Amino acid sequence: MKIIEYSQRFNKQIRDYELQDATFTGLPENAIRLSKTNMDYHPCLAVISEDVVPAFFVLAYGKDKFRYTDNPQSMLLRSFSTDDRYVRKGYALRALTLLPEYVRNKFPNVIEIVLGVNRRNVHVQKLYEKAEFKKQANTYVGRCGEQFIYRKIVG
């Protein structure tokens, strides 16, 4: 598996991406649409091959990250999801494990990745903790309720 920046050659895979429950995440198609007008949005794919895309996420430089950190050398991880066909097969954890190296190579000025996880989304909290993201003491209240803040130092 590797992480790559989204490109149009993956349009079919994004159209076919299965995500039944988007309660706590954004849909890949919406995030890609946003990235066309927001230069701070960087949609990324975890890929196994040209045809298999088990996970999607966005790395964002914008002001939203300051809800989670005061570090200007940070990026916000958002809209992380796993295609329903690949859930509980280790792909999400593998993508999160590969993420620090990808960020160091692609965004060398970034030293920290931050994100928010809804308080009710316990399964995903455990996933981030397994991937060595550290839960912070402070929280953020988002559109779907209270979010725990997680961070990982990458630089």
Secondary structure, DSSP 8 states (H G I E B T S, - for coil): -EEEE--GGGHHHHHH---S--TTS--HHHHHHHHTT-TTEEEEEEESBTTB--EEEEEE-SGGGGGT---TTEEEEEEEEE-GGGTTTTHHHHHHHHHHHHHHHH-TT--EEEEEEETT-HHHHHHHHHTT-EEEEEEEEETTEEEEEEEEE--
